[in-house]
Amino acid sequence: MMNGLPLLAAEAMPGMPAGIAAWTTTRLDGSFGLMSDDPVVAVTDRWTRLQEALEEHGVVRLATASQIHGATVATHGGGWHGWLRLRGVDGHISTVPGTALAVTVADCTPVFIAHPRGAIAALHAGWRGTAARILDVGLEALASLGFPAAECVVHLGPAICGACYEVGPEVLAAVYGSSISAVGDAKGQLDVRAVLRSQAEARGVAQISCSEGCTRCHPERYFSHRGGDAGRQLGVIALVSS
C-alpha cells in the first residue's frame, strides 16, 4: 500500500497483519500539523493528497482529532466517508475495512495496534497520555470488541528517546505512579517508549516492536517539539481489507 502514497520518505511500521498498513511520515514529507508554520494551503494540500491516495486503495474514511494529551479513545464505525476531525480525543479504534486512523506527533509516541482478525488503533502518547494509561484504554476497548490484548500487535513509532528527554520530578512521579517525594526533587531522563512497552507487556501483549528513530537526535528526518519545530509528523494505520 505504501507504494501508492504521495510520500517521499514515510517509514512503514513492521509486523502489521495482512490487510493492515501503518506508517509515519517524516520531515521530508512536510508537516501535517494544522498549527505549524507552513502556509495553510500547503498543509491542507498534503492532507488532501493523502486522502486521495488512500481512496485509490479503497480507504475512504480518515479519522483524526484535535489532541489534548489525554486518554480519550474514540471508536469509529462505518456509514461515513471523508476526513473526520474530532475534538479532545487522543486515540482512535476501528474494525471497519476502508478506514484509516491518524495521530499527529513531534516527540510524543505514535502507538499502532493491530489485530489479525481486522481491528486497528492509533494512539497519541506523550508523557501525560502515558501517565493517564491511554494504552490500557485502547487495549481494553479492543478487548471489549473481541480482540484481546494477547493477540494484538503493538508498534511504538518514532519519538523522543530517553537520553534526549529530561523532565522534572513531577513528570516522573505522574508517569511512574509515585509521589514526588519518592522520586526526589531532581530532574531525570524519561523513556516514554520503554514505559509504554512495559504497560503493553503487563497487559499480555506478546508482539511488541519499537522504532529506532529519535525525533530529537535526528532533526534532518523528524520534526521535534523540543527541537523548536512547529511541524508535525503523521502516524497512520489503515484497515485496507478484512
C-alpha positions as CSV (number, residue, x, y, z in Angstrom):
1,M,0.0,0.0,0.0
2,M,2.8,2.4,0.8
3,N,3.9,2.5,-2.9
4,G,0.8,4.4,-3.9
5,L,1.1,7.1,-1.3
6,P,2.4,10.6,-2.2
7,L,5.1,10.5,0.4
8,L,8.9,10.9,0.0
9,A,10.3,9.1,3.0
10,A,7.5,7.6,5.1
11,E,8.5,4.8,7.4
12,A,6.5,1.7,7.3
13,M,5.8,0.1,10.7
14,P,6.9,-3.5,10.8
15,G,4.9,-6.6,11.8
16,M,1.4,-5.5,10.7
17,P,-1.0,-8.3,9.9
18,A,-2.3,-8.9,6.4
19,G,-4.7,-6.2,5.2
20,I,-3.3,-3.6,7.6
21,A,-0.7,-0.9,6.8
22,A,0.9,1.5,9.2
23,W,3.4,4.3,8.6
24,T,4.8,7.5,10.0
25,T,5.7,10.5,7.8
26,T,8.9,12.4,8.1
27,R,10.2,15.9,7.8
28,L,10.8,15.2,4.0
29,D,7.1,14.6,3.6
30,G,6.3,18.1,5.1
31,S,4.3,19.0,8.2
32,F,0.8,17.7,8.7
33,G,0.3,20.0,11.8
34,L,-2.6,22.4,11.3
35,M,-0.8,24.8,13.7
36,S,2.6,24.6,12.0
37,D,4.5,27.5,10.4
38,D,3.8,26.2,6.9
39,P,1.2,28.0,4.8
40,V,-2.3,26.7,5.4
41,V,-2.7,25.9,1.7
42,A,0.4,23.7,1.8
43,V,-0.6,21.7,4.8
44,T,-4.2,21.3,3.5
45,D,-2.8,20.1,0.2
46,R,-0.8,17.3,2.0
47,W,-4.0,16.1,3.7
48,T,-5.9,16.2,0.5
49,R,-3.3,14.2,-1.4
50,L,-3.1,11.7,1.4
51,Q,-6.9,11.2,1.3
52,E,-6.9,10.8,-2.5
53,A,-4.1,8.2,-2.3
54,L,-6.0,6.3,0.5
55,E,-9.1,6.3,-1.6
56,E,-7.2,4.7,-4.5
57,H,-6.7,1.7,-2.2
58,G,-10.3,1.6,-1.1
59,V,-9.7,3.5,2.2
60,V,-12.5,6.1,2.2
61,R,-12.5,7.2,5.8
62,L,-9.8,9.1,7.7
63,A,-10.3,9.7,11.4
64,T,-8.2,12.3,13.3
65,A,-8.7,14.7,16.2
66,S,-7.5,17.9,17.9
67,Q,-5.4,16.2,20.5
68,I,-5.2,17.3,24.2
69,H,-2.6,14.9,25.7
70,G,-5.4,12.9,27.4
71,A,-6.6,9.3,27.4
72,T,-9.9,9.5,25.5
73,V,-10.1,6.9,22.7
74,A,-12.9,7.1,20.1
75,T,-14.3,4.0,18.2
76,H,-15.3,4.6,14.6
77,G,-17.8,2.6,12.7
78,G,-18.8,2.8,9.0
79,G,-21.5,4.8,7.3
80,W,-19.4,7.9,6.6
81,H,-16.8,9.0,4.0
82,G,-14.2,11.7,4.1
83,W,-12.0,13.3,6.8
84,L,-13.3,13.2,10.3
85,R,-11.7,15.5,12.9
86,L,-12.9,15.2,16.5
87,R,-12.0,17.4,19.4
88,G,-10.4,16.3,22.7
89,V,-9.5,12.8,21.5
90,D,-6.1,11.2,21.6
91,G,-6.8,7.8,20.3
92,H,-8.9,6.0,17.6
93,I,-10.1,2.5,17.0
94,S,-11.9,0.9,14.1
95,T,-12.9,-2.6,12.9
96,V,-14.4,-1.4,9.6
97,P,-12.4,-2.1,6.4
98,G,-11.7,1.1,4.4
99,T,-10.9,3.1,7.4
100,A,-7.6,4.9,8.3
101,L,-6.8,6.4,11.7
102,A,-4.1,9.1,12.2
103,V,-2.4,11.0,15.0
104,T,0.0,14.0,14.8
105,V,3.3,13.8,16.7
106,A,6.6,15.6,17.2
107,D,8.3,13.9,20.2
108,C,5.2,12.1,21.5
109,T,4.9,8.4,20.6
110,P,2.6,7.3,17.8
111,V,1.3,3.9,19.1
112,F,0.0,1.5,16.5
113,I,-2.2,-1.5,17.5
114,A,-3.4,-4.2,15.1
115,H,-5.3,-7.5,15.4
116,P,-5.0,-10.1,12.7
117,R,-8.8,-10.5,12.6
118,G,-9.3,-6.9,11.5
119,A,-9.0,-4.3,14.2
120,I,-6.8,-1.2,14.4
121,A,-5.9,1.6,16.8
122,A,-3.8,4.7,16.7
123,L,-2.8,6.4,19.9
124,H,-1.1,9.7,20.7
125,A,1.1,9.1,23.8
126,G,3.1,11.8,25.3
127,W,4.0,11.7,29.0
128,R,0.6,12.9,30.0
129,G,-1.2,10.3,27.9
130,T,1.2,7.6,29.1
131,A,0.6,8.6,32.7
132,A,-3.2,8.5,32.1
133,R,-2.7,5.0,30.6
134,I,-4.1,5.7,27.2
135,L,-2.5,2.4,26.0
136,D,-4.6,0.5,28.6
137,V,-7.7,2.4,27.5
138,G,-7.1,1.4,23.9
139,L,-6.3,-2.3,24.6
140,E,-9.4,-2.5,26.9
141,A,-11.6,-1.1,24.2
142,L,-10.3,-3.6,21.7
143,A,-10.8,-6.4,24.2
144,S,-14.4,-5.3,24.7
145,L,-14.9,-5.7,20.9
146,G,-13.5,-9.3,21.0
147,F,-9.8,-8.5,20.2
148,P,-7.8,-9.5,23.3
149,A,-4.5,-7.8,24.1
150,A,-2.6,-11.0,24.0
151,E,-3.5,-11.4,20.3
152,C,-2.7,-7.8,19.3
153,V,0.4,-6.4,17.6
154,V,1.8,-3.2,19.1
155,H,4.4,-0.9,17.5
156,L,5.8,2.2,19.1
157,G,6.8,4.7,16.4
158,P,9.5,7.4,16.2
159,A,9.6,9.6,19.3
160,I,12.0,11.4,21.5
161,C,14.4,9.0,23.2
162,G,15.1,8.7,26.9
163,A,18.6,10.3,26.6
164,C,17.1,13.4,25.0
165,Y,14.1,13.7,27.3
166,E,14.9,15.4,30.6
167,V,11.8,16.0,32.7
168,G,11.0,17.3,36.2
169,P,10.2,15.1,39.3
170,E,6.5,15.9,38.9
171,V,6.5,14.2,35.5
172,L,8.4,11.2,36.7
173,A,6.0,10.8,39.6
174,A,3.0,11.1,37.3
175,V,4.3,8.5,34.8
176,Y,5.6,6.0,37.4
177,G,2.7,6.4,39.8
178,S,4.9,7.6,42.7
179,S,4.8,10.6,45.0
180,I,7.2,13.4,44.2
181,S,9.0,12.7,47.4
182,A,9.6,9.1,46.3
183,V,11.4,10.2,43.1
184,G,13.3,13.1,44.7
185,D,13.4,16.7,43.6
186,A,16.0,16.4,40.8
187,K,15.3,16.2,37.1
188,G,15.7,12.9,35.3
189,Q,15.5,11.2,32.0
190,L,12.3,9.6,30.8
191,D,12.0,7.0,28.0
192,V,8.3,7.1,27.2
193,R,8.5,4.2,24.8
194,A,10.1,2.0,27.4
195,V,7.2,2.8,29.8
196,L,4.7,2.0,27.0
197,R,6.4,-1.3,26.3
198,S,6.2,-2.2,30.0
199,Q,2.5,-1.3,30.0
200,A,1.8,-3.4,26.9
201,E,3.7,-6.3,28.4
202,A,1.7,-6.0,31.6
203,R,-1.5,-6.3,29.5
204,G,-0.2,-9.6,28.0
205,V,0.8,-8.2,24.6
206,A,3.4,-10.7,23.2
207,Q,4.3,-9.0,19.9
208,I,5.8,-5.5,20.6
209,S,8.2,-3.6,18.4
210,C,9.8,-0.1,18.6
211,S,11.2,2.2,16.0
212,E,14.8,3.2,16.5
213,G,14.3,6.8,15.4
214,C,14.5,9.6,17.9
215,T,12.8,12.8,16.8
216,R,15.3,15.0,18.8
217,C,18.5,13.1,17.7
218,H,17.7,13.2,14.0
219,P,16.4,16.7,13.2
220,E,17.1,16.1,9.5
221,R,14.5,13.4,9.5
222,Y,11.9,14.3,12.1
223,F,10.1,17.3,13.5
224,S,10.8,17.8,17.2
225,H,8.9,20.0,19.6
226,R,11.9,20.1,21.9
227,G,14.0,21.0,19.0
228,G,11.9,24.1,18.3
229,D,9.8,22.7,15.4
230,A,6.2,23.7,14.9
231,G,5.8,20.9,12.3
232,R,4.2,17.6,13.0
233,Q,4.7,14.0,11.7
234,L,1.6,12.0,11.0
235,G,1.2,8.4,12.2
236,V,-1.3,6.5,10.1
237,I,-2.8,3.0,10.4
238,A,-5.2,1.7,7.8
239,L,-7.5,-1.3,7.7
240,V,-7.5,-1.9,4.0
241,S,-9.3,-5.2,4.0
242,S,-10.9,-7.6,6.4
